[in-house]
């Protein structure tokens, strides 16, 4: 399952709140697939894609199983 999170922020404080929300989801066990914060004019456009399953096995994990 995937989760798309988007936010348009006018201040750096809004960007900090967005990154804190992403960090909370990461602590819950979600994995980060894509993350972007772009400054466009007077606003920040933030988006992240979270997945609940690992994208691909890490090196060495296949040997351990």
Residue pairs with C-beta under 8 A, 6 or more apart in sequence:
1 51
1 52
1 53
2 33
2 49
2 50
2 51
2 52
3 25
3 30
3 49
3 50
3 51
3 52
4 47
4 48
4 49
5 18
5 21
5 22
5 25
5 46
5 47
5 48
5 49
5 50
6 45
6 46
6 47
7 14
7 18
7 46
7 47
8 43
8 44
8 45
8 46
9 15
9 17
9 18
9 43
9 44
9 46
10 42
10 43
10 44
12 44
14 44
15 37
15 44
15 46
18 37
18 46
18 48
19 37
22 32
22 35
22 48
22 50
25 50
26 32
26 50
29 52
30 50
30 51
30 52
31 50
31 51
31 52
31 53
31 54
31 55
32 48
32 49
32 50
33 49
33 50
33 51
33 55
34 47
34 48
34 49
35 47
35 48
35 49
36 45
36 46
36 47
36 48
37 44
37 45
37 46
38 44
38 45
38 46
39 45
